[in-house]
Amino acid sequence: MEKIIPNIAILWFKNQAKKEAHRVLVAFFEKSDVEQILSGYWARYMAQRPEIKKETTQGGTIMVHLAAMSAAFYDELLERGKTQAEATRLFYQVAWNIYKKMGKTTWNLTGLISRNKGKRLALATKLFRFFPFSSPAYTWKDVDDEHYAVAFDCMKCPVAVYFQSKGLSKFCADTWCALDFPLAHLWHGSLLRNGSIAGGAEVCDFRWKTEKNVELT
C-alpha cells in the first residue's frame, strides 16, 4: 500500500492533466503539438522521478511528485516557445481545472455533515490538511483569531522546498499558492494571506472567512 496509493493518485492526476490540457492548450497549439507537449512533460517527469525523495506521509509524497510534474509541464511549455508569464498562465488554468474538482468533492462531503458555511469551511480545510497536505510532511499550526472563521499557519511545505531546489519558487507562488484563493470562493468564502513560504515568507498564513463570516455555531 505504501507505493500503491501514491502511484494511483499520480496516474489519476496524469489522466486529469491530459484531459484539461487539451481543453486549455487547444487555443494556443495545434492538436498534434498538444499531444507532443503531454508526452514531452511526462518524459521529463519520469526522468526526474528516481531523484524525488519520499516524504514522511503518502500525501506529502504525492504532492512533491505533482510538483515535479508541474515543473516538467512548465519546462515543456517554455521549450515550445512560450514566455515564462505565458507558460505560468497556461499551467495555472490547467491546474485550477483539476484543483477545482478536488475542492468540489471536499465541499460536497462537508455538506453531509453540516449546512452551516462556517462549519463546512472548517471541515473542508481540515480534510485538506488531513490528506493530501498531511502532517508531518506539512507542518500546521492552528491560530486563535476571532476575526476569521478559520485561521492557521503552514510552517513547513515540501512542495515549496522542491520548487526552490529547481529555482522555481516564483512559479510555485504564482500557481500552486495562488490556487488557494479561487478555492476559497469555491468553498463560499474568501482567503487572506499576507505571504507564502514559496514567496519568501517564513510561514503561509491562512485566514479564511465565509461569504458572510458565518459564526461557527
Phi and psi in degrees as GROMACS dihedral restraints (atoms count N, CA, C in turn):
[ dihedral_restraints ]
;  ai    aj    ak    al  type     phi  dphi    fc
    3     4     5     6     1   -60.3    20    10
    4     5     6     7     1   -35.9    20    10
    6     7     8     9     1  -102.1    20    10
    7     8     9    10     1   -24.8    20    10
    9    10    11    12     1   -64.5    20    10
   10    11    12    13     1   -47.9    20    10
   12    13    14    15     1   -61.4    20    10
   13    14    15    16     1   -50.3    20    10
   15    16    17    18     1   -58.7    20    10
   16    17    18    19     1   -40.2    20    10
   18    19    20    21     1   -66.2    20    10
   19    20    21    22     1   -40.0    20    10
   21    22    23    24     1   -64.0    20    10
   22    23    24    25     1   -43.8    20    10
   24    25    26    27     1   -62.7    20    10
   25    26    27    28     1   -42.6    20    10
   27    28    29    30     1   -64.5    20    10
   28    29    30    31     1   -39.7    20    10
   30    31    32    33     1   -66.7    20    10
   31    32    33    34     1   -36.3    20    10
   33    34    35    36     1   -62.6    20    10
   34    35    36    37     1   -45.8    20    10
   36    37    38    39     1   -65.5    20    10
   37    38    39    40     1   -35.7    20    10
   39    40    41    42     1   -61.2    20    10
   40    41    42    43     1   -44.9    20    10
   42    43    44    45     1   -65.8    20    10
   43    44    45    46     1   -40.1    20    10
   45    46    47    48     1   -65.6    20    10
   46    47    48    49     1   -40.5    20    10
   48    49    50    51     1   -62.6    20    10
   49    50    51    52     1   -39.4    20    10
   51    52    53    54     1   -61.8    20    10
   52    53    54    55     1   -46.1    20    10
   54    55    56    57     1   -64.7    20    10
   55    56    57    58     1   -48.9    20    10
   57    58    59    60     1   -74.4    20    10
   58    59    60    61     1   -32.7    20    10
   60    61    62    63     1   -63.6    20    10
   61    62    63    64     1   -38.4    20    10
   63    64    65    66     1   -60.2    20    10
   64    65    66    67     1   -42.7    20    10
   66    67    68    69     1   -65.6    20    10
   67    68    69    70     1   -39.8    20    10
   69    70    71    72     1   -82.3    20    10
   70    71    72    73     1   -45.5    20    10
   72    73    74    75     1   -81.2    20    10
   73    74    75    76     1   -16.5    20    10
   75    76    77    78     1   -62.5    20    10
   76    77    78    79     1   -22.7    20    10
   78    79    80    81     1   -80.2    20    10
   79    80    81    82     1   -10.3    20    10
   81    82    83    84     1  -121.1    20    10
   82    83    84    85     1   -16.9    20    10
   84    85    86    87     1  -136.7    20    10
   85    86    87    88     1   156.9    20    10
   87    88    89    90     1   -66.4    20    10
   88    89    90    91     1   154.2    20    10
   90    91    92    93     1   -56.7    20    10
   91    92    93    94     1   -40.7    20    10
   93    94    95    96     1   -65.3    20    10
   94    95    96    97     1   -34.2    20    10
   96    97    98    99     1   -68.9    20    10
   97    98    99   100     1   -37.0    20    10
   99   100   101   102     1   -61.2    20    10
  100   101   102   103     1   -43.3    20    10
  102   103   104   105     1   -61.1    20    10
  103   104   105   106     1   -40.1    20    10
  105   106   107   108     1   -68.1    20    10
  106   107   108   109     1   -36.3    20    10
  108   109   110   111     1   -62.9    20    10
  109   110   111   112     1   -43.7    20    10
  111   112   113   114     1   -65.8    20    10
  112   113   114   115     1   -42.9    20    10
  114   115   116   117     1   -71.1    20    10
  115   116   117   118     1   -33.4    20    10
  117   118   119   120     1   -69.5    20    10
  118   119   120   121     1   -43.8    20    10
  120   121   122   123     1   -67.9    20    10
  121   122   123   124     1   -35.6    20    10
  123   124   125   126     1   -67.2    20    10
  124   125   126   127     1   -38.4    20    10
  126   127   128   129     1   -64.1    20    10
  127   128   129   130     1   -40.3    20    10
  129   130   131   132     1   -61.4    20    10
  130   131   132   133     1   -45.5    20    10
  132   133   134   135     1   -62.9    20    10
  133   134   135   136     1   -45.9    20    10
  135   136   137   138     1   -62.4    20    10
  136   137   138   139     1   -33.5    20    10
  138   139   140   141     1   -67.3    20    10
  139   140   141   142     1   -32.7    20    10
  141   142   143   144     1   -87.6    20    10
  142   143   144   145     1   -19.7    20    10
  144   145   146   147     1   -51.7    20    10
  145   146   147   148     1   -43.9    20    10
  147   148   149   150     1   -61.5    20    10
  148   149   150   151     1   -21.4    20    10
  150   151   152   153     1   -88.8    20    10
  151   152   153   154     1    -9.7    20    10
  153   154   155   156     1   -78.1    20    10
  154   155   156   157     1   121.9    20    10
  156   157   158   159     1   -78.9    20    10
  157   158   159   160     1   149.0    20    10
  159   160   161   162     1   -75.2    20    10
  160   161   162   163     1   136.0    20    10
  162   163   164   165     1   -89.8    20    10
  163   164   165   166     1   174.5    20    10
  165   166   167   168     1   -77.4    20    10
  166   167   168   169     1   -11.0    20    10
  168   169   170   171     1  -132.5    20    10
  169   170   171   172     1   155.9    20    10
  171   172   173   174     1   -63.4    20    10
  172   173   174   175     1   -39.1    20    10
  174   175   176   177     1   -61.2    20    10
  175   176   177   178     1   -43.5    20    10
  177   178   179   180     1   -63.0    20    10
  178   179   180   181     1   -41.0    20    10
  180   181   182   183     1   -62.4    20    10
  181   182   183   184     1   -44.9    20    10
  183   184   185   186     1   -59.5    20    10
  184   185   186   187     1   -45.4    20    10
  186   187   188   189     1   -63.1    20    10
  187   188   189   190     1   -39.4    20    10
  189   190   191   192     1   -69.1    20    10
  190   191   192   193     1   -37.2    20    10
  192   193   194   195     1   -64.9    20    10
  193   194   195   196     1   -37.6    20    10
  195   196   197   198     1   -66.8    20    10
  196   197   198   199     1   -33.7    20    10
  198   199   200   201     1   -63.2    20    10
  199   200   201   202     1   -41.1    20    10
  201   202   203   204     1   -65.0    20    10
  202   203   204   205     1   -39.9    20    10
  204   205   206   207     1   -62.8    20    10
  205   206   207   208     1   -40.1    20    10
  207   208   209   210     1   -63.6    20    10
  208   209   210   211     1   -45.4    20    10
  210   211   212   213     1   -62.8    20    10
  211   212   213   214     1   -38.7    20    10
  213   214   215   216     1   -65.8    20    10
  214   215   216   217     1   -39.9    20    10
  216   217   218   219     1   -64.0    20    10
  217   218   219   220     1   -44.9    20    10
  219   220   221   222     1   -60.1    20    10
  220   221   222   223     1   -46.9    20    10
  222   223   224   225     1   -62.1    20    10
  223   224   225   226     1   -37.4    20    10
  225   226   227   228     1   -66.4    20    10
  226   227   228   229     1   -39.0    20    10
  228   229   230   231     1   -66.4    20    10
  229   230   231   232     1   -37.9    20    10
  231   232   233   234     1   -63.5    20    10
  232   233   234   235     1   -40.1    20    10
  234   235   236   237     1   -63.1    20    10
  235   236   237   238     1   -27.0    20    10
  237   238   239   240     1   -88.9    20    10
  238   239   240   241     1     9.7    20    10
  240   241   242   243     1    98.9    20    10
  241   242   243   244     1     1.9    20    10
  243   244   245   246     1   -78.9    20    10
  244   245   246   247     1   146.1    20    10
  246   247   248   249     1   -73.0    20    10
  247   248   249   250     1   168.6    20    10
  249   250   251   252     1   -59.3    20    10
  250   251   252   253     1   -42.3    20    10
  252   253   254   255     1   -64.9    20    10
  253   254   255   256     1   -42.3    20    10
  255   256   257   258     1   -66.6    20    10
  256   257   258   259     1   -44.2    20    10
  258   259   260   261     1   -63.5    20    10
  259   260   261   262     1   -39.6    20    10
  261   262   263   264     1   -63.0    20    10
  262   263   264   265     1   -45.2    20    10
  264   265   266   267     1   -64.4    20    10
  265   266   267   268     1   -42.2    20    10
  267   268   269   270     1   -67.0    20    10
  268   269   270   271     1   -43.6    20    10
  270   271   272   273     1   -62.9    20    10
  271   272   273   274     1   -42.0    20    10
  273   274   275   276     1   -56.3    20    10
  274   275   276   277     1   -43.9    20    10
  276   277   278   279     1   -65.5    20    10
  277   278   279   280     1   -42.8    20    10
  279   280   281   282     1   -62.0    20    10
  280   281   282   283     1   -46.7    20    10
  282   283   284   285     1   -63.4    20    10
  283   284   285   286     1   -41.1    20    10
  285   286   287   288     1   -64.5    20    10
  286   287   288   289     1   -39.0    20    10
  288   289   290   291     1   -59.8    20    10
  289   290   291   292     1   -32.2    20    10
  291   292   293   294     1   -81.6    20    10
  292   293   294   295     1   -45.8    20    10
  294   295   296   297     1   -61.0    20    10
  295   296   297   298     1   -34.0    20    10
  297   298   299   300     1   -60.7    20    10
  298   299   300   301     1   -37.9    20    10
  300   301   302   303     1   -66.1    20    10
  301   302   303   304     1   -41.8    20    10
  303   304   305   306     1   -61.8    20    10
  304   305   306   307     1   -44.5    20    10
  306   307   308   309     1   -64.5    20    10
  307   308   309   310     1   -40.9    20    10
  309   310   311   312     1   -65.3    20    10
  310   311   312   313     1   -41.2    20    10
  312   313   314   315     1   -61.8    20    10
  313   314   315   316     1   -45.2    20    10
  315   316   317   318     1   -63.6    20    10
  316   317   318   319     1   -44.0    20    10
  318   319   320   321     1   -63.6    20    10
  319   320   321   322     1   -39.9    20    10
  321   322   323   324     1   -64.5    20    10
  322   323   324   325     1   -36.4    20    10
  324   325   326   327     1   -63.9    20    10
  325   326   327   328     1   -39.6    20    10
  327   328   329   330     1   -65.4    20    10
  328   329   330   331     1   -27.5    20    10
  330   331   332   333     1   -68.1    20    10
  331   332   333   334     1   -18.1    20    10
  333   334   335   336     1   -75.7    20    10
  334   335   336   337     1   -16.3    20    10
  336   337   338   339     1  -105.6    20    10
  337   338   339   340     1   -38.5    20    10
  339   340   341   342     1  -152.2    20    10
  340   341   342   343     1   154.9    20    10
  342   343   344   345     1  -104.8    20    10
  343   344   345   346     1    -6.1    20    10
  345   346   347   348     1   -75.0    20    10
  346   347   348   349     1   124.3    20    10
  348   349   350   351     1   -64.4    20    10
  349   350   351   352     1   -35.2    20    10
  351   352   353   354     1   -64.6    20    10
  352   353   354   355     1   -45.6    20    10
  354   355   356   357     1   -64.1    20    10
  355   356   357   358     1   -39.3    20    10
  357   358   359   360     1   -66.8    20    10
  358   359   360   361     1   -38.3    20    10
  360   361   362   363     1   -63.8    20    10
  361   362   363   364     1   -41.9    20    10
  363   364   365   366     1   -63.2    20    10
  364   365   366   367     1   -42.4    20    10
  366   367   368   369     1   -66.2    20    10
  367   368   369   370     1   -42.8    20    10
  369   370   371   372     1   -61.1    20    10
  370   371   372   373     1   -45.4    20    10
  372   373   374   375     1   -67.4    20    10
  373   374   375   376     1   -33.8    20    10
  375   376   377   378     1   -67.6    20    10
  376   377   378   379     1   -41.0    20    10
  378   379   380   381     1   -62.5    20    10
  379   380   381   382     1   -43.0    20    10
  381   382   383   384     1   -64.3    20    10
  382   383   384   385     1   -37.1    20    10
  384   385   386   387     1   -75.1    20    10
  385   386   387   388     1   -22.5    20    10
  387   388   389   390     1   -75.3    20    10
  388   389   390   391     1   -41.6    20    10
  390   391   392   393     1  -164.3    20    10
  391   392   393   394     1   130.6    20    10
  393   394   395   396     1   -94.7    20    10
  394   395   396   397     1    -4.5    20    10
  396   397   398   399     1   -87.0    20    10
  397   398   399   400     1    63.1    20    10
  399   400   401   402     1   -87.2    20    10
  400   401   402   403     1   144.3    20    10
  402   403   404   405     1   -79.2    20    10
  403   404   405   406     1   148.1    20    10
  405   406   407   408     1   -93.7    20    10
  406   407   408   409     1     5.7    20    10
  408   409   410   411     1   -59.4    20    10
  409   410   411   412     1   -42.2    20    10
  411   412   413   414     1  -102.2    20    10
  412   413   414   415     1   146.7    20    10
  414   415   416   417     1  -115.8    20    10
  415   416   417   418     1   124.4    20    10
  417   418   419   420     1  -117.9    20    10
  418   419   420   421     1   147.0    20    10
  420   421   422   423     1  -135.5    20    10
  421   422   423   424     1   115.8    20    10
  423   424   425   426     1   -69.9    20    10
  424   425   426   427     1   142.5    20    10
  426   427   428   429     1  -120.8    20    10
  427   428   429   430     1   133.0    20    10
  429   430   431   432     1   -87.8    20    10
  430   431   432   433     1   105.2    20    10
  432   433   434   435     1  -143.1    20    10
  433   434   435   436     1   109.0    20    10
  435   436   437   438     1   -68.2    20    10
  436   437   438   439     1   -12.2    20    10
  438   439   440   441     1   -78.5    20    10
  439   440   441   442     1   -10.7    20    10
  441   442   443   444     1  -128.2    20    10
  442   443   444   445     1   151.8    20    10
  444   445   446   447     1   -69.0    20    10
  445   446   447   448     1   -37.9    20    10
  447   448   449   450     1  -142.3    20    10
  448   449   450   451     1   138.3    20    10
  450   451   452   453     1  -145.3    20    10
  451   452   453   454     1   129.3    20    10
  453   454   455   456     1  -159.2    20    10
  454   455   456   457     1   162.0    20    10
  456   457   458   459     1  -115.8    20    10
  457   458   459   460     1   144.5    20    10
  459   460   461   462     1   -99.1    20    10
  460   461   462   463     1   117.8    20    10
  462   463   464   465     1   -92.9    20    10
  463   464   465   466     1   -23.5    20    10
  465   466   467   468     1  -146.0    20    10
  466   467   468   469     1   131.5    20    10
  468   469   470   471     1  -134.3    20    10
  469   470   471   472     1   109.0    20    10
  471   472   473   474     1   -64.1    20    10
  472   473   474   475     1   -28.0    20    10
  474   475   476   477     1   -67.0    20    10
  475   476   477   478     1   -43.9    20    10
  477   478   479   480     1   -61.1    20    10
  478   479   480   481     1   -38.9    20    10
  480   481   482   483     1   -64.4    20    10
  481   482   483   484     1   -42.5    20    10
  483   484   485   486     1   -62.8    20    10
  484   485   486   487     1   -49.6    20    10
  486   487   488   489     1   -63.1    20    10
  487   488   489   490     1   -36.6    20    10
  489   490   491   492     1   -61.5    20    10
  490   491   492   493     1   -38.9    20    10
  492   493   494   495     1   -65.0    20    10
  493   494   495   496     1   -21.8    20    10
  495   496   497   498     1  -100.8    20    10
  496   497   498   499     1     4.0    20    10
  498   499   500   501     1    70.6    20    10
  499   500   501   502     1    28.0    20    10
  501   502   503   504     1  -121.1    20    10
  502   503   504   505     1    32.8    20    10
  504   505   506   507     1   -61.5    20    10
  505   506   507   508     1   -40.4    20    10
  507   508   509   510     1   -64.5    20    10
  508   509   510   511     1   -41.7    20    10
  510   511   512   513     1   -59.4    20    10
  511   512   513   514     1   -42.7    20    10
  513   514   515   516     1   -61.3    20    10
  514   515   516   517     1   -47.8    20    10
  516   517   518   519     1   -63.2    20    10
  517   518   519   520     1   -36.7    20    10
  519   520   521   522     1   -82.3    20    10
  520   521   522   523     1   -10.4    20    10
  522   523   524   525     1  -123.4    20    10
  523   524   525   526     1   -78.6    20    10
  525   526   527   528     1   -53.3    20    10
  526   527   528   529     1   -52.0    20    10
  528   529   530   531     1   -66.5    20    10
  529   530   531   532     1   -38.8    20    10
  531   532   533   534     1   -67.6    20    10
  532   533   534   535     1   -23.1    20    10
  534   535   536   537     1   -65.7    20    10
  535   536   537   538     1   -20.3    20    10
  537   538   539   540     1   -66.6    20    10
  538   539   540   541     1   -26.2    20    10
  540   541   542   543     1   -72.4    20    10
  541   542   543   544     1   -49.4    20    10
  543   544   545   546     1   -67.0    20    10
  544   545   546   547     1   -27.0    20    10
  546   547   548   549     1   -61.1    20    10
  547   548   549   550     1   -41.4    20    10
  549   550   551   552     1   -60.2    20    10
  550   551   552   553     1   -40.9    20    10
  552   553   554   555     1   -66.2    20    10
  553   554   555   556     1   -37.9    20    10
  555   556   557   558     1   -60.9    20    10
  556   557   558   559     1   -33.2    20    10
  558   559   560   561     1   -91.3    20    10
  559   560   561   562     1    23.0    20    10
  561   562   563   564     1    57.9    20    10
  562   563   564   565     1    40.6    20    10
  564   565   566   567     1  -147.7    20    10
  565   566   567   568     1  -164.2    20    10
  567   568   569   570     1  -142.7    20    10
  568   569   570   571     1   157.2    20    10
  570   571   572   573     1  -124.3    20    10
  571   572   573   574     1   132.0    20    10
  573   574   575   576     1  -112.0    20    10
  574   575   576   577     1   126.3    20    10
  576   577   578   579     1  -141.8    20    10
  577   578   579   580     1   121.2    20    10
  579   580   581   582     1   -77.6    20    10
  580   581   582   583     1   -25.1    20    10
  582   583   584   585     1  -167.9    20    10
  583   584   585   586     1   167.3    20    10
  585   586   587   588     1  -133.4    20    10
  586   587   588   589     1   157.0    20    10
  588   589   590   591     1   -60.7    20    10
  589   590   591   592     1   -42.5    20    10
  591   592   593   594     1   -63.0    20    10
  592   593   594   595     1   -29.8    20    10
  594   595   596   597     1   -85.8    20    10
  595   596   597   598     1     2.1    20    10
  597   598   599   600     1   105.5    20    10
  598   599   600   601     1    -3.1    20    10
  600   601   602   603     1   -79.9    20    10
  601   602   603   604     1   161.1    20    10
  603   604   605   606     1   -72.2    20    10
  604   605   606   607     1   -33.1    20    10
  606   607   608   609     1  -138.8    20    10
  607   608   609   610     1   161.9    20    10
  609   610   611   612     1   -96.3    20    10
  610   611   612   613     1   113.0    20    10
  612   613   614   615     1   -95.5    20    10
  613   614   615   616     1   111.0    20    10
  615   616   617   618     1   -98.1    20    10
  616   617   618   619     1   119.6    20    10
  618   619   620   621     1  -128.2    20    10
  619   620   621   622     1   112.0    20    10
  621   622   623   624     1  -108.1    20    10
  622   623   624   625     1   139.5    20    10
  624   625   626   627     1  -125.7    20    10
  625   626   627   628     1   149.8    20    10
  627   628   629   630     1   -80.7    20    10
  628   629   630   631     1   172.2    20    10
  630   631   632   633     1   -55.9    20    10
  631   632   633   634     1   -39.0    20    10
  633   634   635   636     1  -118.0    20    10
  634   635   636   637     1    20.2    20    10
  636   637   638   639     1    52.0    20    10
  637   638   639   640     1    50.8    20    10
  639   640   641   642     1   -61.0    20    10
  640   641   642   643     1   134.9    20    10
  642   643   644   645     1   -70.1    20    10
  643   644   645   646     1   149.4    20    10
  645   646   647   648     1   -83.1    20    10
  646   647   648   649     1    79.1    20    10
